[in-house]
Amino acid sequence: MRNEATSRPGSRPGGGLAGRRVAAAAIAAGLLASGSAACSSSGSSSTASAGSTAGSTSPASPAASGTTSASTVDVSNVTLNIGDQAGSGSQALLTAAGLISKLPFKAHWADFTSGPPLLQAMGAGSIDVGGVGDAPPVFAAAGGSQIAAVSALTADPNGSAILVPKNSPIHSVAQLRGKSIAVSQGSSADYHLLAILTKAGLSIKDVTPDYLQPAEAQAAFASRHVAAWDVWSPFVEQAEAQDHARVLANGVGIGQTYSFEVASRAALADPSKAAAIRDYLALLSQAYTWAATHQSAWASTWAKATGLPLSVMAQAVKDELPKPTGITPPVLSAEQSVANTFTAAGLIPGHVDFSNFAVTSFNGIFGASS
């Protein structure tokens, strides 16, 4: 895991709405960059099936339709390439819950600054499964990437926020008109910003998004080069504690949103990797259940993993303690709304039917029907 100060900075597209649309389309269509790697662990065997497509029976491409029958599969020789980020902390969470050693396969962890580069690496074939927010799968789907959401996590409205400096004259979202706002393009913060602006009667044309990855955005915010910053936990809590940030608006009132574990279609089509993904999702679900009743212990491990102060991570745990769930109709409906919002704003090319980029075959892990 990584302290945000060592995060890789993101790119900064040119200004203007036309430039933003071109940059967004490039993210949706590109999906080629690969990510950096970290450490590994190992184990033994399991039962699994690859995913069937949710909703429509006409998947995005022939490669999206491959399913395998349930069988006992030995995963001890499987290496699962798992994408992680400080904002999701899956590796740290499994460690804190005492479950990291129970992974019955070899795990190769790769760390990313946010969801978009993680899914770009997945599109390039270097990541099998990884956790991202609500917007990255939509951008990947808009680019035709062969990915599928395999499970979801409820997002807490306190886990996302538009921040302004404590002494900023801005006290309402309407006052953001004409202002520069740091945000990671194609991330959950990108959707949060769009939803908050829409709720206030503004559009993306009314502000100037400054597309920056979290470390770069934090520096811009601290030096007052941007008027506001839209970001997620634990960066919200860090900015409040270290940069004297004030929450202008969080996720209250924009509806239930979700983050996702996303897998590549190639991994799902491989019976051994699909079995390993099932094991991973099951253990991750157990870890989230553990964290809900062991918040102090989870905060302590997460603080060590990120390099952030315990006080910051303790608040982050309170603000963002998600519950795992399968790919259910409410989840699909909420994510379709995210996709439709980006389409309506002209920030992704065309319509995305998100049911073609999700599978329900792992729902039994969470007590939900497929």
C-alpha positions in Angstrom: 0.0 0.0 0.0 1.1 3.6 -0.4 1.1 7.0 1.3 -0.6 9.4 -1.1 2.6 11.5 -1.2 4.2 8.7 -3.2 1.2 8.1 -5.5 1.8 8.4 -9.2 0.3 11.7 -10.5 -2.3 11.6 -13.2 -2.5 13.4 -16.5 -4.1 16.8 -16.9 -6.2 17.2 -20.1 -6.5 20.6 -21.8 -9.2 23.0 -20.7 -12.6 23.8 -22.2 -15.6 21.5 -22.5 -14.6 20.2 -26.0 -11.2 19.3 -24.6 -12.8 17.6 -21.6 -15.1 15.6 -23.9 -12.1 14.5 -26.1 -10.1 13.5 -22.9 -13.1 11.6 -21.5 -13.6 9.7 -24.8 -9.9 8.9 -24.8 -10.1 7.4 -21.4 -13.2 5.4 -22.4 -11.5 4.1 -25.6 -7.9 3.8 -24.5 -7.8 1.4 -21.5 -4.3 0.3 -22.4 -2.0 1.5 -19.5 -0.6 -1.1 -17.1 0.0 -0.7 -13.4 2.9 -1.3 -11.0 3.1 -4.4 -8.8 3.7 -5.2 -5.1 3.7 -8.5 -3.0 2.2 -12.0 -2.9 0.7 -14.9 -0.8 -0.4 -18.5 -1.5 -2.8 -21.5 -0.6 -5.0 -24.6 -1.8 -8.4 -25.4 -3.5 -12.0 -24.3 -4.1 -15.4 -24.5 -5.9 -16.5 -21.9 -8.5 -18.2 -21.0 -11.8 -17.4 -18.2 -14.2 -20.0 -15.4 -14.4 -23.1 -15.3 -16.5 -24.1 -11.9 -17.8 -26.6 -9.9 -15.7 -29.7 -8.6 -17.3 -29.6 -8.8 -21.1 -28.7 -12.2 -22.7 -26.8 -10.3 -25.5 -23.4 -9.6 -24.0 -21.1 -6.9 -25.3 -19.1 -9.3 -27.4 -18.8 -13.1 -27.9 -15.9 -13.1 -25.4 -18.3 -11.8 -22.8 -20.5 -14.8 -22.8 -18.2 -17.6 -21.8 -19.4 -19.6 -18.7 -18.2 -22.8 -17.1 -20.1 -25.4 -15.0 -19.5 -25.4 -11.3 -16.7 -27.8 -10.4 -14.1 -28.4 -7.7 -11.1 -26.6 -8.9 -7.6 -26.7 -7.4 -6.4 -23.1 -7.2 -3.2 -23.7 -5.3 -1.1 -23.1 -8.5 -3.2 -20.1 -9.6 -1.7 -16.6 -9.5 -4.5 -14.0 -9.2 -3.4 -10.5 -10.2 -5.3 -8.2 -7.8 -5.6 -4.5 -8.3 -5.7 -2.4 -5.1 -5.6 1.2 -4.0 -5.2 3.1 -0.7 -8.8 4.2 -0.9 -10.1 0.6 -1.0 -7.4 -1.1 1.1 -8.4 -4.7 0.2 -5.0 -6.1 1.0 -4.8 -4.2 4.3 -8.3 -5.2 5.2 -7.6 -8.9 4.6 -4.5 -8.6 6.7 -6.3 -6.8 9.5 -9.0 -9.5 9.6 -6.4 -12.3 9.8 -7.6 -13.7 6.4 -4.7 -12.8 4.1 -3.0 -16.1 4.8 -6.2 -18.0 4.0 -6.2 -17.1 0.4 -5.9 -20.5 -1.3 -4.1 -19.2 -4.3 -1.0 -17.1 -5.0 -1.9 -13.4 -4.9 0.0 -10.8 -6.8 -1.0 -7.3 -5.6 -0.7 -4.2 -7.8 -1.2 -0.7 -6.3 -2.9 2.1 -8.2 -3.7 5.8 -7.5 -7.4 5.4 -8.4 -9.9 3.2 -10.3 -9.3 4.4 -13.9 -5.7 3.3 -14.2 -6.5 0.0 -12.4 -9.1 -0.8 -15.1 -6.8 0.4 -17.8 -4.3 -2.2 -16.5 -7.1 -4.8 -16.5 -7.9 -3.9 -20.1 -4.2 -4.5 -20.9 -4.4 -8.0 -19.4 -2.2 -7.4 -16.3 -5.0 -7.4 -13.7 -7.6 -10.1 -13.1 -9.7 -8.5 -10.4 -9.7 -5.3 -8.4 -11.8 -2.8 -6.5 -13.0 0.5 -8.0 -15.7 3.1 -7.5 -18.9 3.6 -9.5 -17.6 5.6 -12.4 -14.5 3.6 -13.6 -16.6 0.6 -14.8 -18.8 3.0 -16.8 -15.9 4.5 -18.6 -14.4 1.1 -19.2 -17.7 -0.2 -20.5 -18.0 2.9 -22.8 -14.7 1.9 -24.3 -15.8 -1.7 -24.9 -13.4 -3.1 -22.3 -13.9 -6.8 -21.6 -14.6 -6.4 -17.9 -17.5 -7.4 -15.6 -18.6 -6.2 -12.2 -18.7 -9.4 -10.0 -19.7 -7.9 -6.6 -20.6 -4.5 -5.1 -20.1 -2.5 -1.9 -22.6 0.0 -0.6 -21.1 3.5 -0.6 -21.5 5.7 2.4 -22.5 9.3 1.6 -19.8 10.5 4.0 -17.1 8.7 2.0 -17.2 11.3 -0.8 -17.0 15.1 -0.5 -16.4 18.3 -2.3 -13.8 20.1 -0.1 -13.0 23.8 0.2 -10.4 25.6 2.4 -11.7 26.3 5.9 -11.7 30.1 5.3 -13.1 29.9 1.7 -15.9 32.3 0.9 -17.6 29.5 -0.8 -20.5 28.1 1.3 -22.8 26.6 -1.2 -22.5 24.5 -4.3 -24.0 27.3 -6.4 -21.0 29.4 -5.5 -18.8 26.9 -7.4 -19.9 28.5 -10.7 -16.8 29.5 -12.6 -14.5 28.0 -10.1 -11.7 25.4 -10.7 -12.3 22.0 -9.0 -9.7 19.2 -8.7 -11.1 15.8 -9.5 -9.8 12.5 -10.7 -11.2 12.0 -14.2 -13.4 8.8 -14.6 -13.3 8.1 -10.9 -16.1 7.9 -8.3 -15.3 11.6 -7.5 -16.0 12.5 -11.1 -19.6 11.1 -10.8 -20.0 12.6 -7.3 -19.1 16.1 -8.6 -21.4 15.7 -11.6 -24.3 14.6 -9.3 -23.8 17.4 -6.8 -23.6 20.0 -9.5 -26.8 18.7 -11.1 -28.6 18.7 -7.8 -27.7 22.4 -7.4 -28.9 23.3 -10.9 -25.4 23.5 -12.4 -23.8 21.6 -15.2 -20.2 20.6 -15.8 -20.0 23.5 -18.2 -20.5 25.9 -15.2 -17.2 24.9 -13.5 -13.6 24.2 -14.6 -12.7 20.6 -13.7 -8.9 20.2 -13.1 -8.3 16.5 -13.8 -5.7 15.4 -11.3 -4.9 12.2 -9.4 -5.2 12.4 -5.6 -1.6 13.3 -4.7 -1.4 16.0 -7.4 -4.9 17.2 -6.4 -3.9 17.4 -2.7 -0.9 19.6 -3.6 -3.1 21.9 -5.8 -5.7 22.2 -3.0 -3.2 22.9 -0.3 -1.5 25.6 -2.3 -4.9 27.1 -3.3 -4.3 26.5 -7.0 -7.9 25.1 -7.1 -11.0 26.5 -5.3 -12.3 23.0 -4.4 -11.5 19.3 -4.5 -13.8 16.4 -5.0 -12.4 13.2 -3.5 -13.1 10.1 -1.5 -12.1 8.6 1.9 -9.4 8.5 3.3 -8.3 11.6 1.3 -11.3 13.5 2.7 -10.3 12.9 6.3 -6.7 13.6 5.6 -7.5 17.0 4.0 -9.7 17.9 6.9 -7.0 17.1 9.4 -3.9 18.3 7.6 -5.1 20.9 5.1 -7.9 22.4 7.3 -10.4 21.5 4.6 -14.1 22.0 5.0 -16.8 19.7 3.5 -19.0 21.7 1.2 -21.1 18.8 0.1 -21.0 15.0 0.6 -23.1 12.3 -1.0 -26.2 12.9 1.0 -29.2 13.4 -1.3 -27.8 12.0 -4.5 -29.1 8.4 -4.0 -27.4 5.1 -3.1 -24.2 4.5 -5.0 -21.9 1.5 -5.0 -18.3 0.6 -5.5 -17.3 -2.7 -7.3 -15.0 -5.6 -7.5 -14.5 -5.9 -11.2 -12.9 -8.9 -13.1 -11.6 -9.3 -16.6 -13.6 -11.5 -18.9 -10.5 -13.5 -19.7 -10.1 -14.4 -16.0 -13.8 -15.3 -15.7 -13.5 -17.6 -18.7 -10.6 -19.5 -17.0 -12.2 -22.0 -14.6 -9.2 -21.9 -12.2 -9.1 -18.1 -12.1 -12.8 -17.9 -11.8 -12.6 -20.3 -8.8 -9.9 -18.1 -7.3 -12.0 -15.0 -7.8 -14.9 -16.7 -5.9 -12.5 -17.5 -3.0 -11.2 -13.9 -3.0 -14.7 -12.4 -2.9 -15.8 -14.7 -0.1 -12.8 -13.9 2.1 -13.2 -10.2 1.3 -16.8 -10.3 2.3 -15.8 -11.9 5.6 -13.2 -9.2 6.1 -15.8 -6.4 5.7 -18.1 -8.1 8.2 -15.2 -8.3 10.6 -14.3 -4.6 10.1 -17.8 -3.5 11.0 -17.3 -4.8 14.5 -13.6 -4.2 14.8 -13.3 -0.6 13.6 -10.3 0.4 15.8 -8.3 -2.7 14.8 -9.1 -2.1 11.1 -8.2 1.6 11.4 -4.8 0.7 13.0 -3.8 -1.7 10.2 -5.1 0.7 7.5 -3.1 3.5 9.0 0.1 1.5 8.8 -0.7 0.5 5.2 -1.3 4.0 4.0 1.2 5.8 6.2 -1.5 8.2 7.3 -2.1 9.1 11.0 -4.3 6.7 13.1 -6.7 9.6 13.9 -7.3 10.2 10.2 -7.9 6.5 9.4 -10.1 6.1 12.5 -12.4 8.8 11.1 -12.1 7.3 7.6 -13.4 4.0 8.9 -16.4 5.7 10.5 -17.1 7.6 7.3 -16.7 4.7 4.9 -17.6 1.2 6.2 -19.2 -0.4 3.2 -21.3 -3.6 3.1 -20.7 -6.2 0.4 -23.5 -7.4 -1.8 -24.1 -9.2 -5.1 -25.0 -7.8 -8.4 -28.7 -7.3 -7.6 -31.4 -5.4 -9.5 -31.0 -2.3 -7.2 -27.2 -2.3 -7.8 -27.7 -2.5 -11.6 -30.3 0.2 -11.5 -28.1 2.5 -9.5 -25.1 2.0 -11.7 -27.2 2.4 -14.9 -28.1 5.8 -13.5 -24.4 6.7 -13.2 -23.9 5.7 -16.8 -26.9 7.6 -18.0 -25.7 10.7 -16.1 -22.3 10.7 -17.8 -24.0 10.1 -21.2 -26.4 13.0 -20.7 -23.5 15.3 -19.8 -21.7 14.3 -23.0 -18.7 12.9 -21.0 -18.8 9.4 -22.4 -19.6 8.4 -26.0 -23.0 6.9 -26.5 -25.3 4.8 -24.2 -23.9 2.1 -21.9 -26.1 -0.9 -21.0 -24.4 -1.8 -17.7 -26.1 -5.1 -17.4 -23.8 -6.3 -20.2 -20.8 -5.5 -18.0 -21.8 -7.4 -14.9 -22.3 -11.0 -13.8 -24.5 -12.5 -11.1 -22.9 -15.9 -10.7 -21.1 -14.9 -7.5 -24.2 -13.6 -5.8 -24.6 -16.7 -3.7 -21.6 -15.6 -1.7 -23.7 -12.7 -0.4 -27.0 -14.5 0.0 -28.4 -13.0 -3.1 -29.9 -14.9 -6.0 -28.3 -14.9 -9.4 
